[in-house]
């Protein structure tokens, strides 16, 4: 039996626990998600290097999965443009069953390998791209079909699961396994396993974007002024880098097409 499908001895009688006991055991179990990601760090490091190399050559990153796995991929992909100022097609999230499944579960969608292959082709995956197939159990036919098609098109394939020796691992160039073990509620992998996978996706995109030069020190310097919050953040970043007041920073941005990078270079060149 898959580890993620086993019963958790600590929570066999969760239905008899007080709210305090339930919260405590869930907090305790979530530490396993953090530890599992840490133990997979060497695998994650390799994939970060692969993604960054792909980006540097004009490649794109795709996350593909079903159910919770698909939703996590779409979520992380959607956050990259506002965080790093990149084009919306640089990091892509694909969920089995289409965008409607972000809100409504369609459990049968994960069993269709041919749909995974079709979605890869429909999204124009090509040689030089990186495709990360996400499946906690590691056996979702949709994800397996997607990875097989991606590989046949020349893309680099990566599997992300919480079990070893899975079907998606067998069809991938690189494998990341976060061994989170049995869930608090048996088989409910939206819990620890999902938490671990969200952490992995955060690391993959963040570290890759840092290597692309979209972060200065630990500040987002490729932002776009798409709303009040981000506009304010851009001004505050310039005040920090250029050691100037808020009004001066805003003026520098206005003079340089609201580009932090240009504003900083302009300021240094006129000192």
N, C-alpha and C positions, 0 to 999 in steps of 0.2 A: 504494500500500500504506500502511496505517496505520503511523504511527511506532512504535507499541507492538508491531507485528508484525515490524518489520525486524530484521535480524541486527546484533548489536553487534560492530563491528570489533575492539574490545579483547578480546573473549572468544571469538573464533572457535575458538581452540585451548585452551579451558579444560580439556578432557579430558586435556590433556598437562601442565597446570600442577601445581606442587607445592601442598600445602595452604597454605603461606605466600602464594604468588602468588594463589591463589583468594580467600583471605580479604582480601588487600590490594586486589584489583580490585573485590570486592564493596563494601568500605568506600568506595572511591573513587567507585563508581557511585552509592552511596546519597546522596552529597552533591548529586547532581542532583535528588533528590526534594525536599530542603530548598530548593534554588534555584528549583525549579518552583513551589513553594508561595509563596515570596516574590514571584515574578513575577506570580502570580495574586492578590496581596493586595488590589488595588483591587476585583476581582470579589468576593472574599470579604467585604470590608468592607460592600459593598452588601447582601449576603445576611444578614449579622449584623444590620444595621439592620432588615431585613424580618422576620426571626425575632423580634427583640426587640419590635417593634411588634405582631406577632401575639400573643405571650405577654401583652403588656400588655392586650390586648383579650379574653383568654381563649382564644386559639387554641392549637393544638397543632402539634408538629413531627413529621414522619414521614421516616424514612430508608428507602428501598426499593431493593433490588438483588438480583442473583443471584450465587451462588458467593461468592468472596472479597468482592466488593462488598457483598453482603447481610450477610455475617458481620461486616464492619467496622461497618456501620450498626447492627446489633443490639447489638454490643459497646458502642458509644458510648452508645446509648440506655439500655442496662442500667446504665451507670455513673452516670447523672445523679441518680437518687434518693438513693443513698448519699453522693454528693459534695455535692449541693446541697439535699438534703432536700425535693425536689419530689415530687409525685404520680407514680405509675408510668405514667400515661397522658399525661403532658405531653410526653415525648419517646418516640417509638415506633420500633422497628426491625422491618422486614418483609423476610423473605428468601423468594425464589422456592422453592416446594416445601415450605414450612412449616418448623417448628422442627427437624424431623429432619435438615434439610439444614445445620444448624449443625455437625453432626458428620460427616455422610456426604454426599459430593458427588452432585448430581443434575444433570449438565450440561445435559440436555435441557430443564430447567425454564425456562431463560432464553429459550427460543424461543417461549414461549406468551404472546402479547400479551393474549389474553382472560383469562388467569389474573392478570396484573398488574392489569387493570381490576377483576376480581372481588375481589382482595385489598384494593384501595383502598375499594371499596364495603363490604366486610365489616368493615373497620376504622372505618367511620363517618366518613370524611374529609368535611369540609364547608367551606363558604365561610369564609374567615378563617384556615384552617389553612395550613401550609407543607409542601410535599412535595418532598424532595430525592431525585431519582432518580440512582443511582450506577451507572455502567457505564464501565469503563476504555476500552474500544473505542468506546463511545458508540452502539452499535447493538443492544443487547439488546432483543429484542421485548417481553419481560416488562416491562422498565422503561419502554419507550416507551408501551406500553399503559396502564401505571399512571399515567404523567404526563398522557396524553390524558384519561383518566377524571377525574383529580384536577382538571385544568383545567376540565372540563365541569361539575364540582361547585362551582366558584368558588374553589378553593384556589389559592394562589400556588405556582407550580412552578419548581423549580431543577434544572438538570442539572449533574452532576459527572462529568467524564471526563478523559482524558489525550490527547485528539485534538480538533482543531478541525473545525467544520462537520459535526457528527454528527447522527444522527436524533433523539437525545434533546435536543440543543441546539435543534433546530428546533421542538420542541413545549413549550419552557420559557420562562417569563418572564425568568429570569435564568440565566446560564451561568457555571460555574467550570471552567476548563481548566488542569490541571497538566501541562505539556508535559515529561514525564520521558524521552521518547525510547526507544530500543531497550533491551530488558532483557538482563541478563547471560546468562540462558537464554532463547532466542528465544521470545517470546510468553508467557512466564511472568509475567503481570502481578500476581501476588501479591507480587512483589519491589518494585522502585522505585515503580511506579505505586500499588500497594497501600499502601506506606509514605506516599507523598504524600497519598493520600486519607484515611488515618487521621489525619494531621496536620490536614487541612482540617476533618474532622468535630470533632476536638478544639477547634479554634479557633471553629467555629460555635457549639457548645454552651457552651463556657466564656465566650466574650465576651458571648453573649446572657444567660447567667445573671448575669454581673457587672452588666450593664445593668439587670437585674431587681432588683438590690439584695441578692443572695444571697451576696455576698462583701464583707467589710469589710477595707479595705487589701488584703492578699493572703491573707486567712484565710477559711475556710469557716464562716460563722456561721449557716447554716441546717441544720446537721447534726442527725441524730437518733441517740439512744444505742442503736443496734440491736446492737452487739457491744462487747466489751471494748476493742478498739482505738479505735473511734469515740468511746466514752464517755471514754476517756483523752484523746483529742485534743480533745474539747469542753472538758474541764477545763483543759487546757493553753492553749487559746485564750482562755478567760476570765482565766487568770492573766496572759496577755500584755496583753489589752485593759484590764483593771482594775488591773493592776500590784499583784497580791496573791499570796499563797502558794497552794499546791495545795489545801490543806484548805479555805481560805476560798472558793476558786473552786468547789469541789465543793458546798460549803454553799449558795452563791448559786444554783447550778443546781438543787439539790434544792428550794429554796424557790420556784423559778420554773418548775416543770413541765419541767425540763431543756430550756429554751429559752435559747440563748445571748443572743439579742436582749433578752429579758425580764430575764435576769440582769444584763446590762450596764446596762440602763435603771434597774433597781432599785438597783444599786450606786451609780450616779451620783446618783440621787434621794435617797440616804441619806448622802451625804457632807457 
